[in-house]
């Protein structure tokens, strides 16, 4: 029998403040050491650029510390041991739904990112077969088709925003591979699905004060309107698929989820399907877009790494299209470059939780009810774990070096029972897009542009990443052998 969904969560900002303050008054033990005073300057600095602040606090207070942000003390737990505790060994001490991830509920509903406990376990069990390795490999053709179509209009000498280009491409891949929809047909009936999805996500780009406003014309009202329109599209497609025989639905993830069920034969109803589909669109779309963009930013500054990637492309593929197997395990230089990009720029840079009970880590107690966060972005920049942490060094992820990393050192997709279900899908898509570009073009950064990171809701380049498209040329190692 299906587990009942969790009760609704209020989207009222005032209600949330009241709830937080009540929890604060009821804490059974003091918060960990840190900055407990009110400071608007600290809050604004955190909103602008949290990485240096968190690294400074880690150096001063150790792996478990408190920073008061606006009205609420927030606990941060940094480093391999903290990551492993929060995602694996001590996962039972935390809840997701009433932590900061609850901010995503107005858009995503009760998807895998915003649910806990038995309902999360039941939902994940239902969905897991749709993300089997063989199912993911079957999507490689769609990823390559869309990447090749998207790149067909590139011309040497042209300037484009790689982030915007990849964002549109990733959404098309998601609509085809996850929803089984033709992205062009999905723009019918006066609905541009890609535009509405972007409009919904733009809510998280506003300042926190603007996010708290309610009423006509506010960012929240735009999010709700976009969610309604996307929900109409998804519900219509669910109804159409349910009317078809199972063998006529297709092999996309939505079709597979329609037939998925637990050991008692219970599956997802229409509302649950909508929430999970929206969550998959959100998670896959942002991770792929940001990682592809950051990868080429780093390659532009590391010509020796780029040369190795191009040599591998020529040696393994010889100019032909890659197979799913080659994209998965046959391009080790690309694998290492992607892994290093995810170390430097993990899309899901922070893992917000709420302490379900008082617990202790590294000799420090954390009270029940506290907002607690681990941060892959910060942990991946610790010099004692990753020497020269700001340098782009893909060889860190050679097989022996990767195996020697401590538990919890590298967590770009989370860990334990909350490991990202679409991790293999995202990695395959990143490598499919990267390979399509590497085989045909070289990308130069526009002079004078400095990379600025936007961190809400996921890491991305603020203002995009303008690049100049150049002819690919011959990589140095290959040219040397030819001579």
N, C-alpha and C positions, 0 to 999 in steps of 0.2 A: 504493500500500500504506500502511495506517495506521502512524503513528509509535507506537512502544511507549510506554506510560505511564511516568512516572518511578517510581523505586523508592520503597517506603514510607518514611515519615519517622517516627522514634521519637517517641512521646508522653510518654516518661519525662522528668520535669523534671530528674532527676539527670543523665541522659544529655545533656540539652541544656546544662547548666552545664559539664559536662566538655568537650563539644565547643567551647563558647565559649571556655573557658580555653585549650584547645589552640590555637585560632585566634589568640588574643591573644598567646601566646608566639611565634607564627610570623610576626608582622607584619614586612614587609620595610622599612617606613619608620615614623617616629613618627606618632602621631595628631595631628590639627590642634590648635591652641591652644584652651584652654577650662578647664573644671573637671575635673581628673584625679584628685582625691583622693576617697577614699570618704566619703560623707555620707548617712546614712540620712535626715536632715532634707531633703536635696535630693530624694532618691527619693520620699519621702512627699509633698513639695510638688508634684513633677511628677505624681504619681498623682492629686492633688486638683485642681490647676489649672495645667496646663502652659503656657497661652498667655502670661501675663506673664513667666514664667521664660524662655521662648524669645525673646520680644521683648527682654528685658534682655540676654541673651547675644548676640543679634544686634547690639545697639547697642554692646556692649563689644568683641566679637571679630570682627565682620564676618559675611559670608554663610556661612562654613564654620567650624564650631566643634565642640568635643567637650564632652559632659556625661557624667560617670560616674554611672550609675544602678544602684544596688545594687552588683553585682560587676563590671559591664561598661561600658567606655567606649562611648558611642554618638555617632555623628557626625550633625549636623544641617546641612542645606544649605537656605538660606532666600533667597527673592527670585525674580524672574522668570528670571534667567539660570540659577539653580540648578534651578528647576522644569523649564525647557526642556531643560537638560542631562540630568537624570535621566529624563525621559519621552520625549525625542526624540533629540537629537544625541548623547548619551552613553549611551543606553539599553543598549547592548551591554556596558557595564561593570558591569552589575548583575544579580543574581538575586533572585527573589521567594521561592522555595520554602523556603529555609533562613534567611530573615529572619523578622521578627516575624509576618508573615502566615501562617507555618506554624502559629500558634496556632489558626487556623480549620480546619485539616485534619481534626481529629477530628469536626467537624460536616459540613463541606462536601466533604471528600474531595478528589479531583483535579479541581476545577472551574476556571474561567478565572481566579479570584483567586489560586489557589495553585499554578499550574504555570508553567513557563518554556520558553523556547527553541522547538525544532521542534514539541514536543507542543502548546504553547500556540498556535503559528501554525496548526497543522493543525486543532486544535479550533475556533479562532475562524473559520477558513475554512468549516468545516462549519456553524457556527451562524449566520453572518452573514446568509444569506438570510431566516432566520426573523424578523430584525429590520429588514427593509427598511421604508422609510417607509410604503409602502402597507399592509403587514402591521400596523404599529403603529397607523395610523389606523383600521383595522378594529376595534381594541379600544376605541375611544372610547365606543361605545354601552354596552359592559359597564361601563366606568368610571362613566359618568353614571347608568346604571341602579342600580348599587350605592350611589352617593353619594346619589341621590334617596331610595332606600329607607332608608338609614341616617339621613337627616335628617328623615324623616317624623315621627319621634317627638319632635322638638324642640318645646318650648313656651316662649314669652317668659317671662322671669323665672326659668327653671330654671338651675341650675348644673351644669356637666359638665366632665369632664377632657378637653380637646380632644385631648391626646396619646393617651390610651387609646382614645378614640372613633376617631381616625384610624388608629391601629394595627390595630384590628379591621377597619375598612373596607379598608385597604390589603391585608391578608392575604386577605380575601374576593376582592378584585379579582385578586390574584396567583393564587389557586387557580382562578378561572374563566378568566382570560385567558392565564395561563401553562400551567396544568395541564389546563384544560378540565374541572375538577371542580366539582360543585355543593357549595359549602362546607357546606351542611346535610346532604347525603347523606354527605359525608366524615366525619361524626361517628358514623356507624354502627359496628357491630362493636366497641363499647366504646372507640372511638378518637375523641377530639376533636383533630383535626389542628391547629387554631389553638392549643389549650392546649399541645400537645406542642412546637410550634414556639417558643412563648414560653418553655417550660421549658428548651429547648435554649439559647436566646439568653441566658437569665438567668445562665448560667455566667459570662459576661463581665462581669456586674455585681458579682461577688464580688471581694474584695481578692486581690492576686496570690498571697499566701501560701496562701489557701484554694483558689485555682485549682490550685496545685501538689500538693494532697493527692490521693491515690488510695485506692480501697477503697470498700466499701459505704457509702452515705449521703453521700458527698462530692459537691460540685458537679460534678466530672468524671463520677462514676457516673450522676448524673441526666442529664447531657448525652448520655452514651452510650446510656442507656435511651431517651431521646426520639428520638435519631437512629435507633435500631433500629426503633421504632414507625413513624416517618415513612418510613423506607426500605421497610418492609413495604407501606405504602400506595402509595408510588410504584412499586415493583416490580410490585405487583398491577395497577396501572393500565397500566403499560407492557405487561405480558403481554396484558391485555384489548385494548389498542389494536392490538398486533401481529397479533392474530387477526382484526381487521377489515380489509375492503378499504380501500385507501388513500383512496378518495373518500368513505368513511363515517366517517372518524376525526374530522373537525372542522377548524377553522382556528386552534385555540390553538397556542401555541408548542411544547408537547410533541408534538402531532401532526405539526407541521412538522419537528421535529427527528428524528422516527422515519423520515421519508423523506429527510432530508438526507444528502448524501454528497459525497466529494471527486471529483476528475476521474477517479479510477480506480474509482469506484463503492463505495468503502469508507465506511461510516457509523459511527455511535456504537453500541457494544454496550449491553446493559442497565445494566452497572455505570457506564459513562461517562455514560449518560443520567441516572442517579440523581444523580451528582455535579454535573452541569451544572444540573439542575433545582433541586437544593438551593441552589446558588450563586445562581441567578436569584431564588429566593424570598428569600434573605437580602438581596441587594443592592437589589432593588426595594422590598421591604417597609420597610427602615430609612430609605432615602433619602426616600421619599414621606412617611412618617409625620413625620419630623423637620422637613422643609422646610415642610409645611403648617402645623405647629404654630408654628414660628418666624415664618413669614409673618404669621400673625394676631397674634402677640405684637407684632411691629413695627408693624403697621397700627393696633393699639390705641394706640400712642404717636405716631402720625403721621396725624392726622385729615385733613390736606391731601392726603396720598397716597391715603387711603381714599376721599375725595371724588372724586378723579380716576378711581379704579377703578370706583366706582359709576356715575359719569357715562358711562364707556365701556361698562359692561354695559348700561345703558339705551339708549344710542345705537346700539350694534351689535346687541344681541340683543332689546331690547324685551320682556324677560320670557320669551322662548321658550328652548328648549334650544339650546345651542351645537352647531354641527357640528364634525367633526374638523378641518376646514380652519380654522375660526375659532379653535379652541383652539390650533392650531399657529402661525398667523401673523396672525390677525385681531384680536387683543387686545393691541396693543403696550404699553399701560400695565401690564397684567398681566404680560406678558413681562418688562418691566424690573423690576417688583417682585419677581418670582420670582428673576431673576438676581441682584439685590441681596441677597436673602435667602440665596442660595447663596454669595455672597461672604462675608457675615458668619458664616454657619453651614454650611460645607461638610460634608455628612454624613461623607464619607470624608476626615477632617481631616488624616490623615497617610499618607504613602506609604512604608512600610518596605521596605528592600531590603538586600541583602548585596553588598558589593563583590566582583565576580568577578576584578578585577585592580586594581592600583594605578593611580590616575588623579590628575589635577590640575585644580582649578577655582579661579579667582580667585587664582592664585599659591600655592595651598595644596594639598599632597599628601594623599591619603587612601589608607591601606594596603589591600591585598588582604585580604579576610576581615572587614573592619569592618562592623558594622551601620550603615547609612546611611539617613537619613530626610529626605524633603522634607515640608513641611507647607503645604497650601493655606490652612489656617486662619491661620497666622502670616503667610504671604506676602500674604494678602488684607488684612492689617491694617497694612501698612507705609505710613506717611504720605507718603513720597516717591513712592509708586505710586498710592495712593488717598488724596487729601487728606481730612482729617476722617474717618479710617478707621473710627471707631466709630459714625458717624452713618448712619442709614438714608436713602440718597439714590438712589432708583431711576434718576434721570436720568443717573447715571454710565453706564448701559447703553443710552442713546439710540444709534442706529446709528453716528453719526460718532464719538462718544466711545468707544464700544466698539472701533471699528476702530483708534483711535489708541493703544490699550493695547499695551505691549511684549509680545513673545512670552513666554509663560509667566507673565504677570501674573495671569491668571484661569484656574484649573485645578480647578474643583469636581468634575469627572468624570475627572481625570487627563489624559493626553495621549498622542499617538503611537499605537503599536501596542497600548498598554494602555488606551486610551480606553474608558470604560465602554460595553459593548455595549448595555446597556439604557437609555442616556441619554435617547433620544427617548421611550421608553416612560414613564420616570419623569417627565419634564417634562410630557408630555401628561396623565398621571394627576394630578399636582399641580394643573395648571390646571383640570382637570375638577372636582376636589373644591373648589378655591377658588371657581370660578364658581358651583357649586351653592350654596355658603354665601352668597356675596356677593349673589346674586339674591334671597335670602329673609330673611336675618338679619344682625344686627350683633352682634359679640362684644365684651364688656367684660371686662377683667382683674379678677380678684377682688382687692379692696383689701388691701394689706399683704403681698402675695406678691412675693418677689424671685426673678427667674429665676436658677437655678443650673444650670450646664452639666455634664452627665456626658459623658465623652469616650471611653468604652470600651463596645463596639468602635467605635461611631460616635457623633457628636455627638447629644445628645438633652437635653431638659429634665429635670433630676433631680426626681423627684416629680411629673412631669407638668405640665400647664398648666391650672389651673381657670379657667373663663370663665363669665360670665353671659350667657345668650342674651337678646337684645333684638329688638324689631321693627326691620326694616331701616330704615324711614323713607325720605325723599327726599333725595338728595345735594344739597348747597348749590348747585352750578352749575345743576342741573336746576330746583330750586325758584326760583332767580332768573329763569331764562328764562320759567318759567310765570307768574310775577307780571307 
